[in-house]
Amino acid sequence: MTTDSTVTDADDSFHVFDTTLRDGAQREGINLTVADKLTIARHLDDFGVGFVEGGWPGANPRDTEFFARARSEIDFKHAKLVAFGATRRPGARAADDPQVGALLESGAPVITLVAKSHDRHVELALRTTLEENLAMVADTVSHLREQGRRVFVDCEHFFDGYRANPEYAKSVVRAAAEAGADVVILCDTNGGMLPAQIQAVVATVLADTGARLGIHAQDDTGCAVANTLAAVDAGATHVQCTANGYGERVGNANLFPVVAALELKYGKRVLPPGALAEMTRISHAIAEVVNLTPSTHQPYVGVSAFAHKAGLHASAIKVDPDLYQHIDPQQVGNTMRMLVSDMAGRASIELKGKELGIDLGDDRDLVGRVVGRVKERELKGYTYEAADASFELLLREEAEGRARSYFRTESWRAIVEDRPDGSHANEATVKLWAKGERIVATAEGNGPVNALDRAMRVGLERIYPQLAKLELVDYKVRILEGKHGTESTTRVLITTGDGAAEWSTVGVGENVIAASWQALEDAYTYGLLRAGVEPAE
């Protein structure tokens, strides 16, 4: 691996090039507005990538508007804006081609041209000769260079073309470089290559052409990040990626693990000082803009990237976190998490207690009781790795010798009425005790659980006004194994928030309403605990 640490923020010797706004936007389910693209461009500039490819001006009104607005609305501090387009048409002059003119009108200081490097694509898709294709590359690059633009050339389907006709594929690289292209990018457009193949081809092309090379890898074999790093090992000094690996089909090389590997494993400074610690935040912020849930198991930035569940792991981490972590999570803005489950041992409980701010000291009996209760309750269907709030209440109950009690349930009832017109009415009545007062409250909802939630609020908010801030954020139901179909055990996970944070609680019962009531009780109890309210009983 390369260990060069000479690259600085202002150094042009290595490029991190992001194409989220162009190639990443081709992912199924992503449909970016101009405002979305401007927001993502700001995030990428904050992260410190060298180049942000904004789209294809002239190809559609949205991209044309994006470039017009980006020029006036974004003050790029680190990145250079890149416009994407194609080489001129066969038989024309680059200076007369409207598409090439639109690239210049975008005002982008850098232009990426896509060029055919597979002889079969030239003849069947472009319907021109191999010689004319080389002329198209050279003429377009030269014209844009004469107009003061920096030019990169994407050699589309390069690796497939190299396999079919290596000499012609290399001739396209030479034509681009000799005409003035700063970098020629070898594209694994179909995503079918493997790391050893990438490394061998890049090394050969570099030796035979002398051109500065880059890599653009799709992830169809699940190797886009590995292929990108293999190209770097072979001498590529320009990597094209997308945030969170967004892209057509299964996606592109993921920007974040590529950058983290370059910085932390290769020792290359490819970001401004301190930017790597913003990586998790940037990843999640971009996921919010594109309206896709962040992948929990994404390397480096996923919430599970540094989560530990096995008791053996916890025992080692208690001695030294590096024993089961390849980096310090804080280097990429993430955190270590301890998961509590029936796999937990004493070390897991002790570390989780420390994470929650509960000092268990050296009380081995206390830790043993907690371990025993977790294993016993998970056997019944509870899960604590996804319900931190319920676990904290259990842990505090054992540590403090009593359960946190803000209210006591006398009874609850939920009624679903089927009306003649086909509609349904859901009504719930709860009977509670709080601060010595018996409370009876009734409410309607759009379902029996929602009606119970509202009835509980009606009854308790007068005594605990802090509950007004609470909001049910997520609700999940799972039917566990049981004896006979409808007699199966039900598990409910509820996520609640107060505007500042969110927490999850679990309930298990013979039916979904009973399980939901347990999870709601824990959710309200934990919310009052967070608010600093003293227990009533």
C-alpha positions as CSV (number, residue, x, y, z in Angstrom):
1,M,0.0,0.0,0.0
2,T,1.0,3.6,-0.6
3,T,2.2,5.4,2.5
4,D,2.8,8.8,1.0
5,S,1.7,11.5,3.5
6,T,2.8,14.5,1.4
7,V,-0.6,15.4,0.0
8,T,-2.0,18.7,1.5
9,D,-5.3,20.5,1.1
10,A,-4.0,22.7,-1.7
11,D,-2.0,20.0,-3.4
12,D,-3.2,18.8,-6.8
13,S,-1.3,15.5,-6.8
14,F,-4.3,13.5,-5.6
15,H,-8.0,14.1,-6.4
16,V,-11.1,13.1,-4.6
17,F,-13.8,13.7,-7.1
18,D,-17.5,13.4,-6.1
19,T,-20.2,12.6,-8.6
20,T,-23.2,12.2,-6.3
21,L,-25.2,15.0,-8.1
22,R,-24.7,13.4,-11.5
23,D,-24.0,9.6,-11.3
24,G,-25.4,9.2,-7.7
25,A,-28.7,10.8,-8.7
26,Q,-29.3,8.0,-11.1
27,R,-30.1,5.6,-8.2
28,E,-33.6,4.3,-8.2
29,G,-35.7,6.3,-5.7
30,I,-33.6,9.4,-5.8
31,N,-35.1,12.5,-7.5
32,L,-33.2,15.6,-6.6
33,T,-34.6,19.1,-6.9
34,V,-32.3,22.0,-7.7
35,A,-32.5,23.0,-4.0
36,D,-31.5,19.5,-3.0
37,K,-28.5,19.6,-5.3
38,L,-27.4,22.9,-3.9
39,T,-27.6,21.6,-0.4
40,I,-25.7,18.5,-1.1
41,A,-23.0,20.5,-3.0
42,R,-22.5,22.6,0.2
43,H,-22.2,19.5,2.3
44,L,-19.6,18.0,0.0
45,D,-17.6,21.3,0.0
46,D,-17.8,21.4,3.8
47,F,-16.4,17.8,3.8
48,G,-13.5,19.0,1.6
49,V,-13.7,17.0,-1.6
50,G,-11.6,18.4,-4.4
51,F,-14.3,18.3,-7.1
52,V,-18.1,18.2,-7.2
53,E,-19.6,17.1,-10.5
54,G,-22.9,18.9,-10.6
55,G,-24.6,17.4,-13.6
56,W,-25.0,17.8,-17.4
57,P,-25.8,21.4,-18.3
58,G,-27.9,21.6,-21.4
59,A,-29.2,18.1,-21.1
60,N,-32.1,19.1,-18.9
61,P,-33.4,22.3,-17.4
62,R,-32.8,21.3,-13.8
63,D,-29.0,20.8,-14.3
64,T,-28.8,24.0,-16.3
65,E,-30.5,25.9,-13.5
66,F,-28.3,24.2,-10.9
67,F,-25.1,25.6,-12.5
68,A,-26.6,29.1,-12.9
69,R,-27.6,29.1,-9.2
70,A,-24.4,27.5,-7.9
71,R,-22.3,30.2,-9.4
72,S,-24.1,32.9,-7.4
73,E,-25.3,31.0,-4.3
74,I,-22.4,28.8,-3.3
75,D,-19.0,30.1,-2.2
76,F,-16.9,27.0,-2.6
77,K,-14.1,26.9,-0.1
78,H,-12.5,23.6,-1.0
79,A,-14.2,22.0,-4.1
80,K,-14.2,23.0,-7.7
81,L,-17.5,22.7,-9.6
82,V,-17.5,20.3,-12.5
83,A,-19.8,20.1,-15.5
84,F,-20.3,16.8,-17.3
85,G,-20.9,16.3,-21.0
86,A,-19.9,14.3,-24.0
87,T,-17.4,14.7,-26.8
88,R,-18.6,16.4,-30.0
89,R,-20.8,14.7,-32.5
90,P,-19.2,12.7,-35.3
91,G,-18.4,14.8,-38.4
92,A,-18.8,18.1,-36.6
93,R,-16.5,20.7,-35.0
94,A,-16.4,21.0,-31.2
95,A,-16.6,24.8,-31.6
96,D,-19.9,24.4,-33.4
97,D,-21.5,21.7,-31.2
98,P,-24.4,23.1,-29.0
99,Q,-23.8,20.5,-26.3
100,V,-20.1,21.5,-26.0
101,G,-21.3,25.2,-26.0
102,A,-23.6,24.4,-23.1
103,L,-20.7,23.1,-21.1
104,L,-18.8,26.4,-21.5
105,E,-21.9,28.4,-20.7
106,S,-22.3,26.6,-17.4
107,G,-19.4,28.6,-16.1
108,A,-17.8,25.5,-14.5
109,P,-14.0,25.8,-14.3
110,V,-13.7,22.0,-14.8
111,I,-15.4,19.9,-17.4
112,T,-15.5,16.1,-17.5
113,L,-16.1,14.6,-21.0
114,V,-17.4,11.1,-21.4
115,A,-15.7,9.3,-24.3
116,K,-16.1,5.9,-25.9
117,S,-13.1,3.6,-25.4
118,H,-14.7,0.3,-26.3
119,D,-14.4,-0.3,-30.1
120,R,-17.8,-2.1,-30.2
121,H,-19.5,0.9,-28.6
122,V,-17.9,3.3,-31.0
123,E,-19.2,1.4,-34.0
124,L,-22.6,0.4,-32.7
125,A,-23.6,3.2,-30.4
126,L,-21.8,6.2,-32.0
127,R,-22.1,4.7,-35.4
128,T,-18.8,6.1,-36.5
129,T,-15.3,4.9,-37.2
130,L,-12.6,4.2,-34.7
131,E,-10.5,7.0,-36.2
132,E,-13.3,9.6,-36.0
133,N,-13.9,8.7,-32.3
134,L,-10.2,9.6,-31.6
135,A,-10.7,12.8,-33.5
136,M,-13.8,13.6,-31.5
137,V,-11.9,13.2,-28.2
138,A,-8.9,15.3,-29.3
139,D,-10.9,18.1,-30.9
140,T,-13.3,18.5,-27.9
141,V,-10.5,18.4,-25.3
142,S,-8.4,20.9,-27.3
143,H,-11.3,23.3,-27.8
144,L,-12.3,23.3,-24.1
145,R,-8.6,23.8,-23.1
146,E,-8.4,26.8,-25.6
147,Q,-11.4,28.3,-23.7
148,G,-9.5,28.1,-20.4
149,R,-11.2,25.1,-19.0
150,R,-9.6,22.2,-17.1
151,V,-10.6,18.9,-18.7
152,F,-11.0,15.4,-17.4
153,V,-12.0,12.5,-19.7
154,D,-14.1,9.6,-18.6
155,C,-13.3,6.5,-20.7
156,E,-16.6,4.8,-20.6
157,H,-16.6,0.9,-20.6
158,F,-12.8,1.1,-20.5
159,F,-12.1,-2.3,-18.9
160,D,-14.5,-4.2,-21.2
161,G,-13.0,-2.3,-24.1
162,Y,-9.5,-3.1,-23.0
163,R,-10.4,-6.8,-22.8
164,A,-11.7,-6.7,-26.3
165,N,-9.1,-4.4,-28.0
166,P,-6.4,-3.2,-25.6
167,E,-4.5,-1.2,-28.2
168,Y,-7.5,0.8,-29.2
169,A,-8.5,1.4,-25.6
170,K,-5.1,2.8,-24.9
171,S,-5.2,4.9,-28.0
172,V,-8.2,6.8,-26.6
173,V,-6.3,7.4,-23.4
174,R,-3.3,8.8,-25.4
175,A,-5.6,11.0,-27.6
176,A,-7.2,12.6,-24.5
177,A,-3.9,13.1,-22.7
178,E,-2.1,14.5,-25.8
179,A,-4.9,17.0,-26.4
180,G,-4.5,18.4,-23.0
181,A,-6.7,16.4,-20.6
182,D,-5.4,16.6,-17.1
183,V,-6.7,13.2,-16.0
184,V,-8.0,10.3,-18.0
185,I,-10.4,8.2,-15.9
186,L,-10.7,4.5,-16.5
187,C,-14.4,3.5,-16.0
188,D,-15.6,0.1,-14.9
189,T,-19.0,1.1,-16.3
190,N,-20.6,-2.3,-16.0
191,G,-19.1,-2.9,-12.5
192,G,-17.9,-6.4,-13.4
193,M,-14.2,-6.1,-12.5
194,L,-12.3,-7.5,-9.5
195,P,-9.5,-5.8,-7.6
196,A,-6.6,-7.9,-9.1
197,Q,-7.8,-7.3,-12.6
198,I,-8.2,-3.5,-12.0
199,Q,-4.7,-3.3,-10.5
200,A,-3.1,-5.1,-13.5
201,V,-4.9,-3.1,-16.2
202,V,-4.2,0.3,-14.5
203,A,-0.6,-0.5,-14.0
204,T,-0.2,-1.6,-17.7
205,V,-2.0,1.5,-19.1
206,L,0.0,3.8,-16.9
207,A,3.2,2.3,-18.1
208,D,2.2,2.2,-21.8
209,T,0.6,5.7,-22.0
210,G,2.3,7.9,-19.4
211,A,-1.1,9.6,-18.8
212,R,-2.3,10.6,-15.4
213,L,-5.0,8.1,-14.6
214,G,-8.2,8.1,-12.5
215,I,-10.7,5.4,-11.6
216,H,-14.5,5.2,-11.7
217,A,-15.9,2.0,-10.3
218,Q,-19.4,0.7,-10.2
219,D,-20.4,-1.8,-7.4
220,D,-22.0,-4.6,-9.3
221,T,-19.6,-7.2,-7.9
222,G,-19.6,-5.5,-4.5
223,C,-16.0,-4.5,-5.1
224,A,-16.2,-0.8,-6.0
225,V,-14.3,0.4,-3.0
226,A,-11.8,-2.4,-3.2
227,N,-11.4,-1.7,-7.0
228,T,-10.9,2.0,-6.4
229,L,-8.1,1.3,-3.8
230,A,-6.6,-1.3,-6.1
231,A,-6.3,1.3,-8.8
232,V,-4.6,3.7,-6.4
233,D,-2.1,0.9,-5.6
234,A,-1.4,0.7,-9.3
235,G,-0.8,4.4,-9.6
236,A,-4.1,6.1,-10.1
237,T,-4.2,9.6,-8.5
238,H,-7.9,10.5,-9.1
239,V,-10.8,8.6,-7.5
240,Q,-14.4,9.2,-8.5
241,C,-17.0,8.3,-5.8
242,T,-20.5,9.1,-4.6
243,A,-21.8,9.8,-1.1
244,N,-23.1,6.6,0.6
245,G,-22.4,4.7,-2.7
246,Y,-25.5,6.1,-4.4
247,G,-25.7,5.3,-8.1
248,E,-27.3,3.3,-10.9
249,R,-28.2,-0.3,-10.3
250,V,-26.3,-1.2,-7.1
251,G,-24.4,2.0,-6.9
252,N,-20.9,3.4,-7.2
253,A,-17.7,3.4,-5.1
254,N,-18.7,4.8,-1.7
255,L,-17.0,8.2,-1.0
256,F,-16.7,7.7,2.7
257,P,-14.9,4.4,3.1
258,V,-12.6,5.3,0.1
259,V,-11.7,8.6,1.8
260,A,-11.3,7.0,5.2
261,A,-9.0,4.4,3.8
262,L,-6.9,6.9,2.0
263,E,-6.5,9.1,5.1
264,L,-6.3,6.4,7.8
265,K,-4.8,3.4,6.0
266,Y,-2.7,4.9,3.3
267,G,-1.6,8.0,5.2
268,K,-2.7,10.4,2.4
269,R,-4.0,13.8,3.3
270,V,-6.9,14.2,0.9
271,L,-9.2,16.3,3.1
272,P,-8.7,19.6,5.0
273,P,-7.5,19.2,8.6
274,G,-10.3,18.1,10.9
275,A,-12.7,17.3,8.1
276,L,-12.6,13.5,8.5
277,A,-14.2,13.8,11.9
278,E,-17.3,15.3,10.2
279,M,-17.7,12.3,7.9
280,T,-20.5,10.6,9.8
281,R,-22.5,13.8,10.1
282,I,-22.0,14.6,6.4
283,S,-23.1,11.0,5.4
284,H,-26.3,11.2,7.4
285,A,-27.0,14.8,6.3
286,I,-26.9,13.8,2.6
287,A,-29.1,10.8,3.3
288,E,-31.6,13.1,4.8
289,V,-31.6,15.3,1.7
290,V,-32.1,12.4,-0.7
291,N,-34.8,11.0,1.7
292,L,-33.2,7.6,2.2
293,T,-32.6,6.0,5.6
294,P,-28.9,5.8,6.3
295,S,-27.5,2.3,6.1
296,T,-26.9,1.2,9.7
297,H,-24.2,-1.2,8.6
298,Q,-22.2,1.1,6.3
299,P,-18.5,1.0,7.1
300,Y,-17.1,3.8,9.2
301,V,-20.3,5.9,9.4
302,G,-23.1,3.4,10.1
303,V,-24.6,3.4,13.6
304,S,-23.6,-0.3,13.8
305,A,-20.1,0.2,12.5
306,F,-18.7,0.2,16.0
307,A,-21.5,-1.7,17.8
308,H,-20.4,-4.7,19.9
309,K,-22.8,-7.5,21.0
310,A,-20.8,-10.6,21.8
311,G,-19.7,-11.1,25.4
312,L,-16.2,-12.1,24.3
313,H,-15.8,-8.9,22.4
314,A,-17.0,-6.8,25.3
315,S,-14.5,-8.5,27.7
316,A,-11.7,-7.6,25.3
317,I,-12.9,-4.0,24.7
318,K,-13.1,-3.4,28.4
319,V,-9.3,-4.0,28.5
320,D,-8.6,-2.1,25.3
321,P,-11.1,-0.9,22.6
322,D,-8.5,-1.4,19.9
323,L,-8.7,-5.1,20.3
324,Y,-12.0,-5.3,18.4
325,Q,-12.0,-2.0,16.5
326,H,-9.8,-1.2,13.6
327,I,-9.8,2.6,14.3
328,D,-11.0,5.0,17.0
329,P,-14.7,5.8,16.0
330,Q,-14.2,9.4,16.9
331,Q,-11.7,9.8,14.0
332,V,-14.7,9.6,11.6
333,G,-17.2,11.3,13.9
334,N,-18.8,8.0,15.0
335,T,-19.2,6.4,18.5
336,M,-18.7,3.0,20.0
337,R,-21.9,1.3,21.1
338,M,-22.4,-1.7,23.4
339,L,-25.4,-3.9,22.6
340,V,-27.1,-5.8,25.4
341,S,-28.6,-9.1,24.5
342,D,-28.7,-12.7,25.7
343,M,-25.2,-13.0,24.4
344,A,-24.1,-10.4,26.9
345,G,-21.6,-11.2,29.7
346,R,-20.5,-9.1,32.7
347,A,-18.2,-6.9,30.6
348,S,-21.0,-6.0,28.2
349,I,-23.2,-4.9,31.2
350,E,-20.4,-2.9,32.8
351,L,-19.5,-1.1,29.6
352,K,-23.1,-0.4,28.8
353,G,-23.6,1.0,32.3
354,K,-20.6,3.3,31.8
355,E,-22.0,4.4,28.4
356,L,-25.3,5.3,30.1
357,G,-23.6,7.1,33.0
358,I,-24.4,4.5,35.6
359,D,-21.5,3.5,37.8
360,L,-21.8,-0.2,38.7
361,G,-18.6,-0.1,40.7
362,D,-17.2,-3.5,41.4
363,D,-20.6,-5.0,42.5
364,R,-20.3,-8.4,40.9
365,D,-23.6,-9.5,42.4
366,L,-25.4,-6.5,40.8
367,V,-23.9,-7.2,37.4
368,G,-24.7,-10.8,37.7
369,R,-28.4,-10.0,38.5
370,V,-28.6,-7.8,35.5
371,V,-27.1,-10.4,33.2
372,G,-29.5,-13.0,34.6
373,R,-32.6,-10.7,34.0
374,V,-31.5,-9.9,30.5
375,K,-31.1,-13.5,29.5
376,E,-34.3,-14.5,31.2
377,R,-36.4,-11.7,29.6
378,E,-34.8,-12.2,26.1
379,L,-35.8,-15.8,26.3
380,K,-39.4,-14.6,26.7
381,G,-39.1,-12.4,23.6
382,Y,-37.7,-9.1,24.8
383,T,-34.8,-7.5,22.9
384,Y,-32.6,-4.9,24.6
385,E,-30.0,-4.2,21.8
386,A,-32.8,-2.2,20.0
387,A,-34.3,-0.8,23.2
388,D,-31.7,1.1,25.1
389,A,-34.3,3.0,27.2
390,S,-36.0,-0.1,28.5
391,F,-32.6,-1.6,29.3
392,E,-31.5,1.6,31.2
393,L,-34.8,1.4,33.3
394,L,-34.0,-2.3,34.1
395,L,-30.4,-1.4,35.0
396,R,-31.4,1.4,37.3
397,E,-34.1,-0.8,38.9
398,E,-31.4,-3.3,39.9
399,A,-28.8,-0.6,40.8
400,E,-31.2,1.5,42.9
401,G,-33.2,-1.4,44.4
402,R,-36.5,-0.2,43.1
403,A,-38.2,0.6,39.8
404,R,-38.6,4.2,38.7
405,S,-42.3,4.9,39.4
406,Y,-44.0,8.0,38.2
407,F,-47.4,6.4,37.8
408,R,-49.1,3.0,38.5
409,T,-51.5,1.3,36.1
410,E,-54.8,0.1,37.6
411,S,-56.2,-1.1,34.3
412,W,-56.6,-0.2,30.7
413,R,-59.1,-1.1,28.0
414,A,-59.2,-0.6,24.2
415,I,-62.3,-1.0,22.1
416,V,-62.6,-1.2,18.4
417,E,-66.1,-0.6,17.1
418,D,-67.0,-1.8,13.6
419,R,-69.7,0.5,12.2
420,P,-72.3,-0.3,9.6
421,D,-70.8,2.1,7.0
422,G,-67.5,0.1,7.2
423,S,-65.6,2.6,9.3
424,H,-64.1,1.9,12.7
425,A,-64.0,3.7,16.0
426,N,-61.1,3.2,18.4
427,E,-61.6,4.2,22.0
428,A,-59.4,3.6,25.0
429,T,-59.9,4.1,28.8
430,V,-57.0,4.0,31.2
431,K,-57.1,4.0,35.0
432,L,-53.9,5.2,36.6
433,W,-52.5,6.4,40.0
434,A,-50.0,9.3,40.1
435,K,-49.0,11.3,43.1
436,G,-51.7,9.7,45.2
437,E,-54.4,10.6,42.8
438,R,-56.6,8.2,40.9
439,I,-57.0,9.2,37.3
440,V,-59.5,7.9,34.8
441,A,-59.1,9.1,31.2
442,T,-60.7,8.2,27.9
443,A,-59.6,9.1,24.3
444,E,-60.2,8.2,20.7
445,G,-57.5,7.5,18.2
446,N,-56.9,6.2,14.7
447,G,-56.1,2.8,16.1
448,P,-56.3,1.1,19.5
449,V,-52.7,1.7,20.4
450,N,-53.0,5.4,19.3
451,A,-56.1,5.7,21.5
452,L,-54.3,4.2,24.5
453,D,-51.4,6.7,23.9
454,R,-53.8,9.6,23.8
455,A,-55.7,8.4,26.9
456,M,-52.5,8.1,28.8
457,R,-51.5,11.7,27.8
458,V,-55.0,13.0,28.7
459,G,-54.6,11.5,32.1
460,L,-51.0,12.3,33.0
461,E,-50.1,15.6,31.3
462,R,-51.9,17.6,34.0
463,I,-49.7,16.1,36.6
464,Y,-46.6,15.8,34.4
465,P,-46.6,18.7,31.8
466,Q,-43.2,17.5,30.6
467,L,-45.1,14.7,28.7
468,A,-46.5,17.3,26.2
469,K,-43.1,17.3,24.5
470,L,-43.1,13.6,23.8
471,E,-44.0,12.3,20.4
472,L,-44.2,8.7,19.1
473,V,-41.6,8.6,16.3
474,D,-41.7,4.9,15.2
475,Y,-43.6,1.8,15.9
476,K,-42.7,-1.8,15.0
477,V,-44.4,-5.1,15.6
478,R,-43.0,-8.6,15.3
479,I,-44.8,-11.8,15.9
480,L,-42.5,-14.3,17.6
481,E,-42.7,-18.1,17.7
482,G,-45.7,-19.5,19.6
483,K,-47.8,-22.5,20.1
484,H,-50.6,-22.0,17.6
485,G,-50.8,-19.1,15.2
486,T,-52.9,-16.5,17.0
487,E,-51.4,-17.5,20.4
488,S,-48.0,-16.4,19.3
489,T,-46.1,-13.9,21.4
490,T,-46.0,-10.4,20.1
491,R,-43.1,-7.9,20.5
492,V,-43.4,-4.2,20.1
493,L,-40.7,-1.6,19.7
494,I,-41.6,2.0,20.1
495,T,-39.3,5.0,19.4
496,T,-40.2,8.2,21.2
497,G,-38.7,11.7,21.0
498,D,-38.8,14.9,22.9
499,G,-37.4,17.2,20.2
500,A,-33.8,16.9,21.5
501,A,-33.3,13.1,21.5
502,E,-35.0,9.8,20.7
503,W,-35.2,6.6,22.6
504,S,-36.6,3.1,22.1
505,T,-38.6,0.8,24.4
506,V,-39.8,-2.7,24.2
507,G,-42.9,-4.6,25.3
508,V,-43.8,-8.3,25.0
509,G,-47.3,-9.7,25.4
510,E,-49.9,-12.2,24.3
511,N,-51.3,-9.6,21.8
512,V,-50.2,-6.4,20.1
513,I,-52.1,-4.1,22.4
514,A,-50.7,-5.6,25.6
515,A,-47.2,-5.5,24.3
516,S,-47.7,-1.9,23.1
517,W,-48.9,-0.8,26.6
518,Q,-45.7,-2.1,28.2
519,A,-43.6,-0.2,25.6
520,L,-45.6,2.9,26.2
521,E,-45.2,2.7,30.0
522,D,-41.4,2.5,29.5
523,A,-41.4,5.3,27.0
524,Y,-43.3,7.7,29.3
525,T,-41.2,6.7,32.3
526,Y,-38.0,7.2,30.5
527,G,-39.2,10.5,29.1
528,L,-39.8,11.8,32.7
529,L,-36.5,10.4,33.8
530,R,-34.8,12.4,31.0
531,A,-36.7,15.5,32.0
532,G,-35.2,15.2,35.5
533,V,-38.6,14.6,37.2
534,E,-38.3,12.9,40.6
535,P,-40.3,9.6,41.0
536,A,-43.7,10.0,42.7
537,E,-43.7,6.7,44.5
